[in-house]
């Protein structure tokens, strides 16, 4: 006759910390921003950003003396002035919009998931928000870099930062990552419809719609980064959806930095060249940005207008990013729910 074993529930020690688990988290991540449009905060932000080996692929022994000795002593003042041009009552436009996107997604997902947001550089930091999610009981987390087109300098570095946090944790959550969505039908259809509506609302009909993506060094393409191909495919698919005879689509790259050769054609050069060639009416859209930021609001809206009109252009407009408006939020919800299948 087999022995009868009676199992007793193990009693936890009285000082055992409470443990929360069983929740699903979604962390929206964008590039980053200084905490204030002043030289000190901008210097701290640029130091973190430009010290990332995925952003600047130069050996640290050669790059850090240049960064610390020259760039961080000259660029922060100029960048702070640019940030002041676009700063709002809610702070940095990028941070305010990303926060609004997280709040909007939370309202759409309800109790199905806990939604938060972070910046890759600056605050709120990715490790801090992941830690807060774990404290809230999220043991399954979807990391969602809000970059439609993949690049090692954007999407990959978000994953790097999350992995740095995971490496130091004894109890790790299960993690998923939102894939790049440069050719996702939901993104293409939403983007094309939104751009079309904004074009219809303009007081003029553009001869050219310039699709400006953030630039990357040419070397990244040669080393196998798919970013240039992703941007090109997005531009082609959006152009096919827009179906606007008489309006040319031109794809360019903005925000060149340093002496290295960057992806071309450059946005600033193209704006000047179009105006000098006789283009009088031009609109710009930035499909690579999920939220308006310094690069769209200052570099395109302010500098871009000056470059185009001073070269002979007459009517100029920069279209909004999807931001936290209804079309973009519906698209984001669709993509996030797809990635949460099996968890939610």
Buried (B, 14 or more C-beta within 10 A) or exposed (E): EEEEEEEEEEEEEEEEEEEEEEBBBBBBBBBBBBBBBBBEBBBBBBBBBBBBBBBBBEEEEEBBEBBEEEBBEEBBEEBBEBBEEBBEEEBBBBBBBBBBBBBBBBEBBEEBBBBBBBBBBBBBBBBEBBEBBBEEBBBBBBBBBBBBBBBBBBBBBBBBBBEEBEEEEEEEBEBBBBBBBBBBEBBBBBBBBBBBEBBEEEEBEBBBBBBBBBBBBBEBBEEEBBBBEBBBBBBBBBBEBBEBEEBBBBBBBBBBEEEEEBBEEBBBEBBBBBBEEEBBBBBBBBBBBBBBBBBBBBBBBBBBBEBBBEBBBEBBBBBBBBBBBEBBBBBBBBBBBEBBEEBB
